[in-house]
Amino acid sequence: MTADYSGTRKLFWEDPFLDTFTATVLEVREIGEEVWGIILDQTAFYPEGGGQPTDEGRLGEAEVLEVLEEVGVILHVSDQPLEIGSEVEGSIDRGRRRDHMQQHTGQHLLSRVLVDEYGSETRGFHLGEDESTIDLTKELTDGELALVQARANALIDADLPVTARFVDRDDPAVKAARRTPPDIERVRLVEIGDIEAVPCGGTHMPSTGQIGGIHLLAGGTNKAHGLFRISFLCGDRIRRRLAELDRMTADLSRTLSTSPGSFNERVEDLFEQNRDLQAEISEMRRALIPLRSEALLDSAEKIGAVRVIVARIDDLPPETLLPLASSLTETPDVVALLGARVADTGRLVFARGETPDLDMGALLKEAASILGGGGGGQPDHATGGGPQGEALDMALTGALEQARALLTGT
Ligand SMILES: [Zn+2]
């Protein structure tokens, strides 16, 4: 053990590939309901920090859900308490850590290439579940990003060593580093060959070759808060993404019955066909209105000198309610009380011809309230509805009864 730090001994600094270890339980804190914080004398668990997410794994029977660092002391957030003073076997999720090491080391390399090639400095780094992002001071074109990717991959092919060492804060190597360290005396400097040096407490691959490739995601850029964000994948994530995309492409190729090179053309054709069909359907629906109008007039109920039509128009699209009502009320003695069920809601259009002495606005307001909604309009024409579509029949029957009462004066 070196004397370069105090608190929990950080085995992940000594060997980033160490995934099993033995440690002594120093302290156990109950930090929540059925959640404990366990402090060990040493650990291979990397705590969340520097853009690299927490390790996960087990301490004996306990599951480690999260790992945090508080002034050099590492807290293993776990689902079980452990006995103070006991020895415990720890094991970290190796695949998760390996993935983090690839993405994190890739970020160091990318940040260096970005600043070297275009003077674009890294202001933020986030290692996400699927993709990682870097926030930059300077925006780059697609062409520039392609060059950055090629340069970074060439440095991966060169398999440069990635090392970490502790140096004094006033060491010239620290002064030359890509980022100023926090206010500490001894600085952990992570270096890539002689091209890159940066203070960092994370875990890294021992050489650039093990990053396994860098891919900048097309369409993964955006600007926010004055910074330019790029998204990228490293190593195994590239292979996984390629497998996913390959499967999706093959599926789509079957669905569209064409090769990937013709996807755009095929989809444009389909959009155009769809537009034509929609136009045709609209025309046919308009053509149906006079026919439906006639049938509804035949079914009208005669109340005094007025013909009242009450109907649910669920089979036609809701936008046909209005033209249908207009068509019906071209006949002066007609009152049309139309409703339609649209998904779970109910829609109403009430209209009348010139002669009936009925206020459609008032009639509709009351019917819409049965649907739990509202609406309104003119004495001869009103629209509305409400969320309780199941009460549509009740609303229409209520409106008919009211109309009958008003027309017969009862
Ligand atoms: Zn690092």
Residues whose N, C-alpha, C, O or C-beta is under 5 A from the ligand:
A	BS01	ZN	C200 G202
